[in-house]
Amino acid sequence: MISTLIALVFAIVISFTKYYHWMFLVVLIPVIVNIYLSMKRNKNN
């Protein structure tokens, strides 16, 4: 789980440096949704 978060942070940083801010948001929104859903799933289990 922690390694996944680290990978996500790296992907976000790379996206932020490579692309424009709106591209960063396009990447960030689904990442936040995925983290939120996985947290909900972990709480349910």
C-alpha positions as CSV (number, residue, x, y, z in Angstrom):
1,M,0.0,0.0,0.0
2,I,2.8,2.4,1.0
3,S,4.8,1.6,-2.1
4,T,1.7,2.2,-4.2
5,L,1.3,5.7,-2.7
6,I,5.0,6.4,-3.4
7,A,4.5,5.4,-7.0
8,L,1.5,7.6,-7.2
9,V,3.4,10.6,-5.8
10,F,6.2,10.0,-8.3
11,A,3.7,9.8,-11.2
12,I,2.0,13.1,-10.0
13,V,5.4,14.9,-9.7
14,I,6.4,13.7,-13.2
15,S,3.1,14.7,-14.6
16,F,3.4,18.1,-13.0
17,T,6.9,18.8,-14.4
18,K,6.1,17.4,-17.8
19,Y,2.7,18.8,-18.6
20,Y,0.6,21.8,-18.0
21,H,-1.5,22.4,-14.8
22,W,-4.7,21.2,-16.4
23,M,-3.0,17.9,-17.3
24,F,-1.9,17.6,-13.7
25,L,-5.5,18.0,-12.6
26,V,-6.7,15.5,-15.1
27,V,-4.2,13.0,-13.6
28,L,-4.8,14.0,-10.0
29,I,-8.6,13.7,-9.9
30,P,-8.8,9.9,-10.8
31,V,-5.9,9.3,-8.4
32,I,-7.8,10.9,-5.5
33,V,-10.9,9.0,-6.4
34,N,-9.0,5.7,-6.5
35,I,-7.4,6.4,-3.1
36,Y,-10.8,7.3,-1.6
37,L,-12.4,4.2,-3.0
38,S,-9.6,1.9,-1.8
39,M,-9.8,3.5,1.7
40,K,-13.6,2.9,1.8
41,R,-13.0,-0.7,0.6
42,N,-10.4,-1.2,3.3
43,K,-12.7,0.1,6.0
44,N,-15.5,-2.2,4.9
45,N,-13.2,-5.2,4.9
